[in-house]
Amino acid sequence: MKNPILLAVLLILTSALDFAQAAATATPDDKHVEEEIRQLNGEEVDAFLHKDAQVMARIWSDDFVVTNPLNKFVTKQQVLRMVESGFLVITSFDRQIEYLRVYGDIVIVAGGETVVWGGKMPNAGKTEYLRFTAVWMKQAGKWQEIARHANIVPSQQPG
């Protein structure tokens, strides 16, 4: 094709049609699930801000595992102990969901988080930006988070 503008327009239209088709295939049930998962994400953020291990225990599967921002692979019980002991404290927490997709009884959520650590965390008092991916699964009739990965985004050094 000799006209690069025409090629660009065709690529944009093709992408827009693919997006529209994917949106059109989302079922009403998927929309309901998306709302429920967004609500649960809000509850998780609030639970961290209020150091509420009971809410965390309710929304996390017993099989929950996380690779945390300290680069440790930990279980639900280990995270709950960190919260209850006062080691893991978050004094400010903003989560931005950039991706949420329903795959039947599995939901993938990804995005960014801005947190201010407290407690006995190594970076207590510091604000850090995280990237996260979380996996939710419908278990025994309710949605629970089964896995999470979060890493600290290194600050950009002038260079």
Order of alpha helices (4+ residues) and beta strands (2+ residues): alpha-alpha-alpha-beta-beta-alpha-beta-beta-beta-beta
